[in-house]
């Protein structure tokens, strides 16, 4: 039986990945900060699907948290076959309105942790000749909008480059780029969502289904909805200043992590 490790596992897309993978018979390592919530989730998934679900409490904005997950991914005795780097957050406010400490914390979680955890997982996967990594980015990666969009753009570029370098090794890497997904993300960031049209919202379970299909197809980037694929296609034809204005009106953050 294979094992998947999911960061940011207790809510949103991370929880949807946990449900889907447990239903498919994968053992899980669930990573988040709230240990009680992790234990409740692990018990529920074990009882419902008969899989083993371990919990690992870690704050990926801190060195200790990243190291603890790196160590688990480096375990050759209990290997991880699929890594889902989903942990992330948004900051409310424009550039220079957000404290520098919060901006740097975002880069730690969205960029440094993704780099280090992907590397820790991919090394063992390459040795075994199989495995997969899903790095949750956002359609914000393609829109000029602050540190969040810049960090998610880095995730996409890094994942595509790493996928190219590991081509033929049996290790698949994919950046998942959803749009607005109904999760706790915006509420935790203190962001209003009243101005977001209903048609722009996606369902987390459907996003995960599309992501798993794209990973199986060997895609290095997944945009899991036709509406957003169309929007991004049109965005290539629009001036970047117009895109920035649209992202401002619809909020600082596209999609959850």
C-alpha positions as CSV (number, residue, x, y, z in Angstrom):
1,X,0.0,0.0,0.0
2,X,1.4,3.4,-1.0
3,X,1.7,6.4,1.3
4,X,0.9,10.1,0.6
5,X,2.0,13.0,2.7
6,X,-0.2,16.2,2.6
7,X,0.7,19.5,4.1
8,X,-2.1,21.9,5.1
9,X,-4.2,18.7,5.4
10,X,-6.9,19.8,7.7
11,X,-8.9,22.1,5.5
12,X,-9.7,23.1,1.9
13,X,-7.8,21.4,-0.9
14,X,-5.5,19.6,1.5
15,X,-8.5,18.0,3.2
16,X,-10.0,17.1,-0.2
17,X,-6.8,15.4,-1.2
18,X,-6.8,13.4,2.1
19,X,-10.4,12.3,1.5
20,X,-9.7,11.3,-2.1
21,X,-6.4,9.5,-1.4
22,X,-7.8,7.6,1.6
23,X,-10.8,6.5,-0.4
24,X,-8.4,5.2,-3.1
25,X,-6.6,3.1,-0.4
26,X,-3.5,5.2,0.3
27,X,-2.0,5.4,3.8
28,X,-1.6,9.0,4.8
29,X,0.8,11.3,6.7
30,X,-1.3,14.4,7.6
31,X,0.7,17.6,8.3
32,X,-0.7,20.9,9.8
33,X,-0.2,23.0,12.9
34,X,-3.4,22.0,14.8
35,X,-2.6,18.6,16.3
36,X,-6.1,18.0,17.7
37,X,-7.7,18.7,14.4
38,X,-5.2,16.4,12.7
39,X,-6.0,13.6,15.1
40,X,-9.7,14.0,14.5
41,X,-9.2,13.9,10.8
42,X,-6.9,10.9,11.0
43,X,-9.4,8.9,13.1
44,X,-12.2,9.7,10.8
45,X,-10.3,8.7,7.6
46,X,-9.1,5.5,9.3
47,X,-12.5,4.5,10.5
48,X,-14.2,5.3,7.2
49,X,-11.6,3.8,4.8
50,X,-9.5,1.4,6.8
51,X,-6.2,3.1,6.0
52,X,-3.4,4.1,8.3
53,X,-3.2,7.9,8.9
54,X,-0.3,9.3,10.9
55,X,-0.2,12.9,12.1
56,X,2.7,15.3,12.1
57,X,2.2,18.7,13.7
58,X,4.5,21.2,11.9
59,X,4.5,25.0,11.3
60,X,6.2,25.4,7.9
61,X,6.9,29.0,8.6
62,X,9.5,27.9,11.1
63,X,12.8,26.0,10.5
64,X,11.9,23.3,13.0
65,X,8.7,22.5,11.2
66,X,10.3,22.2,7.8
67,X,13.0,20.0,9.2
68,X,10.5,17.6,10.8
69,X,8.7,17.1,7.5
70,X,12.0,16.8,5.6
71,X,13.0,14.0,8.0
72,X,9.8,12.1,7.4
73,X,10.1,12.4,3.6
74,X,13.7,11.2,3.8
75,X,12.7,8.0,5.7
76,X,13.7,5.1,3.4
77,X,12.1,2.5,5.6
78,X,8.6,4.1,5.4
79,X,8.8,5.8,2.0
80,X,6.3,8.5,0.8
81,X,5.1,7.8,-2.7
82,X,3.1,11.0,-3.2
83,X,3.8,14.4,-1.7
84,X,1.1,17.2,-1.8
85,X,2.6,20.6,-0.9
86,X,-0.6,22.4,-0.1
87,X,0.2,24.5,3.0
88,X,-0.2,28.2,2.4
89,X,-1.9,31.4,3.4
90,X,-2.8,34.9,2.2
91,X,-2.2,38.4,3.6
92,X,-4.8,41.1,3.6
93,X,-3.6,44.4,2.1
94,X,-1.6,45.8,-0.7
95,X,2.2,46.0,-1.1
96,X,3.7,48.1,1.8
97,X,0.4,47.7,3.8
98,X,1.5,44.2,4.8
99,X,4.2,43.9,7.5
100,X,7.5,42.7,6.1
101,X,7.6,39.9,8.6
102,X,4.4,38.5,7.2
103,X,5.7,38.8,3.6
104,X,8.8,36.9,4.5
105,X,6.8,34.3,6.3
106,X,4.8,33.8,3.2
107,X,7.9,33.3,1.1
108,X,9.1,30.8,3.8
109,X,6.0,28.7,3.4
110,X,5.3,29.1,-0.3
111,X,8.8,28.9,-1.6
112,X,11.4,27.7,0.8
113,X,9.3,24.9,2.3
114,X,8.1,23.8,-1.2
115,X,11.7,23.7,-2.5
116,X,13.0,21.7,0.5
117,X,10.1,19.3,0.9
118,X,10.0,18.6,-2.9
119,X,13.7,17.9,-2.8
120,X,13.5,15.7,0.2
121,X,10.8,13.6,-1.4
122,X,12.1,13.5,-4.9
123,X,15.5,12.2,-3.9
124,X,14.0,9.0,-2.5
125,X,11.5,8.7,-5.3
126,X,14.2,8.9,-7.9
127,X,16.1,6.1,-6.2
128,X,13.0,3.9,-6.3
129,X,12.1,4.9,-9.8
130,X,8.6,6.1,-9.0
131,X,6.6,8.7,-7.1
132,X,4.8,12.0,-7.5
133,X,4.7,15.6,-6.2
134,X,1.8,18.0,-6.4
135,X,2.7,21.6,-5.6
136,X,-0.4,23.6,-5.0
137,X,0.0,27.0,-6.7
138,X,-2.9,29.2,-8.0
139,X,-4.1,31.0,-11.1
140,X,-2.7,34.0,-9.2
141,X,0.7,32.8,-10.5
142,X,-0.3,34.2,-13.9
143,X,-1.6,37.6,-12.6
144,X,0.6,40.5,-11.5
145,X,-0.5,40.9,-8.0
146,X,1.9,41.2,-5.0
147,X,3.9,38.7,-3.0
148,X,1.2,36.0,-3.1
149,X,1.1,35.9,-6.9
150,X,4.8,36.1,-7.2
151,X,5.3,33.2,-4.7
152,X,2.9,31.1,-6.6
153,X,4.5,32.0,-9.9
154,X,7.8,30.7,-8.4
155,X,6.0,27.4,-7.5
156,X,4.9,26.9,-11.1
157,X,8.3,27.8,-12.6
158,X,10.2,25.6,-10.1
159,X,7.9,22.7,-10.6
160,X,8.0,22.8,-14.3
161,X,11.8,23.0,-14.3
162,X,12.2,20.1,-11.8
163,X,9.7,18.0,-13.8
164,X,11.8,18.6,-16.9
165,X,15.0,17.7,-15.1
166,X,13.5,14.4,-13.7
167,X,11.8,13.4,-16.9
168,X,12.3,9.7,-17.5
169,X,13.1,9.0,-13.8
170,X,9.6,7.7,-12.9
171,X,9.0,10.8,-10.7
172,X,6.1,13.1,-11.8
173,X,5.9,16.7,-10.6
174,X,2.9,18.9,-11.2
175,X,1.9,22.4,-10.2
176,X,-1.8,22.7,-9.4
177,X,-3.3,26.1,-10.3
178,X,-6.9,26.4,-9.1
179,X,-9.0,29.6,-9.0
180,X,-11.3,30.6,-6.2
181,X,-12.2,27.5,-4.1
182,X,-14.7,27.4,-1.3
183,X,-12.4,26.8,1.7
184,X,-11.5,28.5,5.0
185,X,-8.7,30.4,3.3
186,X,-10.3,33.8,2.8
187,X,-12.0,33.9,6.2
188,X,-8.7,33.1,7.9
189,X,-7.0,35.9,6.0
190,X,-9.8,38.4,6.8
191,X,-10.7,38.8,3.2
192,X,-14.3,39.5,2.0
193,X,-15.7,37.4,-0.8
194,X,-19.0,39.2,-1.5
195,X,-17.6,40.8,-4.6
196,X,-16.5,37.4,-6.2
197,X,-19.1,36.2,-8.8
198,X,-20.7,32.9,-8.0
199,X,-19.5,31.3,-11.2
200,X,-15.9,31.8,-10.2
201,X,-16.1,29.4,-7.2
202,X,-14.8,25.9,-7.5
203,X,-15.5,22.8,-5.4
204,X,-12.4,21.4,-3.6
205,X,-13.2,17.7,-4.3
206,X,-13.7,18.4,-8.0
207,X,-10.4,20.3,-8.1
208,X,-8.6,17.3,-6.6
209,X,-10.3,14.9,-9.0
210,X,-9.1,17.0,-12.0
211,X,-5.6,17.2,-10.4
212,X,-5.2,13.5,-10.0
213,X,-6.3,12.9,-13.6
214,X,-3.8,15.5,-14.8
215,X,-1.0,14.0,-12.7
216,X,-1.8,10.5,-14.2
217,X,-1.6,12.1,-17.6
218,X,1.9,13.4,-16.9
219,X,1.0,17.1,-17.0
220,X,3.4,19.5,-15.2
221,X,0.8,22.2,-14.8
222,X,-2.9,21.6,-14.0
223,X,-5.6,24.3,-14.3
224,X,-8.5,22.2,-13.1
225,X,-11.5,24.0,-14.7
226,X,-12.5,25.0,-18.2
227,X,-13.6,28.4,-17.0
228,X,-10.2,29.3,-15.7
229,X,-8.5,27.9,-18.7
230,X,-10.5,30.2,-20.8
231,X,-9.8,33.2,-18.6
232,X,-6.1,32.6,-18.6
233,X,-6.2,32.2,-22.4
234,X,-7.8,35.5,-22.7
235,X,-5.4,37.0,-20.1
236,X,-2.5,36.3,-22.5
237,X,-4.1,38.8,-24.8
238,X,-4.8,41.5,-22.2
239,X,-2.4,44.2,-21.1
240,X,-0.8,43.4,-17.8
241,X,-2.1,46.6,-16.2
242,X,-5.7,45.4,-16.9
243,X,-5.0,42.1,-15.2
244,X,-3.6,43.8,-12.2
245,X,-6.8,45.9,-11.9
246,X,-9.0,42.8,-12.2
247,X,-7.0,41.0,-9.4
248,X,-7.3,44.1,-7.2
249,X,-11.1,44.2,-7.6
250,X,-11.5,40.5,-6.9
251,X,-9.2,40.3,-3.9
252,X,-5.6,39.8,-3.2
253,X,-5.8,36.0,-3.4
254,X,-6.9,33.6,-6.1
255,X,-7.6,30.0,-4.9
256,X,-6.7,28.4,-1.6
257,X,-3.9,26.4,-0.3
